[in-house]
Amino acid sequence: MAAAATAAAAVSVAASPASAWPAGEFTATLEQNLSFSWSLLGTTSTATCTSSNLAGSITSGGAITIDTADFGGCTGAATSITALPLSSPSAKTTMSSLFWSWNLTPTSGNYYDGIVSITGFRVAFQLNAPSNITCIYTHPFSGRYYHGDNPYRPYRSWPYLQFHFPGVNIPKSTSGSNFLCPATAKITGVFLVSGIT
């Protein structure tokens, strides 16, 4: 995958305690195919994307703002998958950016290192059936994160932060979605973060 190919070019940063992150630019690249699945009219359907890139910034407290995101190589039950800005981004004026909000919270006693809580997310799906309806899925939901030295991280060859979404339910937005859209969809995939351990 593209992310693994750029591992040598990633900017290394000093290891930080789980509660202190190197503030600055944030980028993440899809490594495992990203899939979205839902049940509609008694049938389970899946859309799979082979590429996705996220970019924004991270604070020392683990708060992430994602300004841009894209999904590519998407096939299956959706003709298109498009990242959308939040409908009312707080204290923001540039609507061309997404301003998605994610946050990293360390945990203990698990094989993963913490929870990535998604409190800002908005994606539109154009479903093949029935009749190319538009469904918008949003937040909240959460995934897991792994440090680059965790022996249980999904990709052992990647020495930086990783996000794993293991079939997590994401809710439908009441704004902009067709009434036929399923109430939830599941997201599955792994993102690799450049330069953050």
Secondary structure in CASP SS format (residue, H / E / C, confidence):
PFRMAT SS
TARGET T0000
AUTHOR 0000-0000-0000
METHOD secondary structure of the structure
MODEL  1
M C 1.00
A H 1.00
A H 1.00
A H 1.00
A H 1.00
T C 1.00
A H 1.00
A H 1.00
A H 1.00
A C 1.00
V C 1.00
S C 1.00
V C 1.00
A C 1.00
A C 1.00
S C 1.00
P C 1.00
A C 1.00
S C 1.00
A C 1.00
W C 1.00
P C 1.00
A C 1.00
G E 1.00
E E 1.00
F E 1.00
T E 1.00
A E 1.00
T E 1.00
L E 1.00
E E 1.00
Q E 1.00
N E 1.00
L E 1.00
S E 1.00
F E 1.00
S E 1.00
W E 1.00
S E 1.00
L E 1.00
L C 1.00
G C 1.00
T E 1.00
T E 1.00
S E 1.00
T E 1.00
A E 1.00
T E 1.00
C E 1.00
T C 1.00
S E 1.00
S E 1.00
N E 1.00
L E 1.00
A E 1.00
G E 1.00
S E 1.00
I E 1.00
T C 1.00
S C 1.00
G C 1.00
G C 1.00
A E 1.00
I E 1.00
T E 1.00
I E 1.00
D E 1.00
T E 1.00
A E 1.00
D E 1.00
F E 1.00
G E 1.00
G C 1.00
C C 1.00
T E 1.00
G E 1.00
A C 1.00
A E 1.00
T E 1.00
S E 1.00
I E 1.00
T E 1.00
A E 1.00
L C 1.00
P C 1.00
L C 1.00
S C 1.00
S C 1.00
P C 1.00
S C 1.00
A C 1.00
K C 1.00
T C 1.00
T C 1.00
M C 1.00
S C 1.00
S C 1.00
L C 1.00
F C 1.00
W E 1.00
S E 1.00
W E 1.00
N E 1.00
L E 1.00
T E 1.00
P E 1.00
T C 1.00
S C 1.00
G C 1.00
N C 1.00
Y C 1.00
Y C 1.00
D C 1.00
G E 1.00
I E 1.00
V E 1.00
S E 1.00
I E 1.00
T C 1.00
G C 1.00
F C 1.00
R C 1.00
V E 1.00
A E 1.00
F E 1.00
Q E 1.00
L E 1.00
N C 1.00
A C 1.00
P C 1.00
S C 1.00
N C 1.00
I C 1.00
T E 1.00
C E 1.00
I E 1.00
Y E 1.00
T C 1.00
H C 1.00
P C 1.00
F E 1.00
S E 1.00
G E 1.00
R E 1.00
Y E 1.00
Y E 1.00
H C 1.00
G C 1.00
D C 1.00
N C 1.00
P C 1.00
Y C 1.00
R C 1.00
P C 1.00
Y C 1.00
R C 1.00
S C 1.00
W C 1.00
P C 1.00
Y C 1.00
L C 1.00
Q E 1.00
F E 1.00
H E 1.00
F E 1.00
P E 1.00
G E 1.00
V E 1.00
N E 1.00
I E 1.00
P E 1.00
K E 1.00
S C 1.00
T C 1.00
S C 1.00
G C 1.00
S C 1.00
N C 1.00
F C 1.00
L C 1.00
C C 1.00
P C 1.00
A C 1.00
T E 1.00
A E 1.00
K E 1.00
I E 1.00
T E 1.00
G E 1.00
V E 1.00
F E 1.00
L E 1.00
V E 1.00
S C 1.00
G C 1.00
I C 1.00
T C 1.00
END
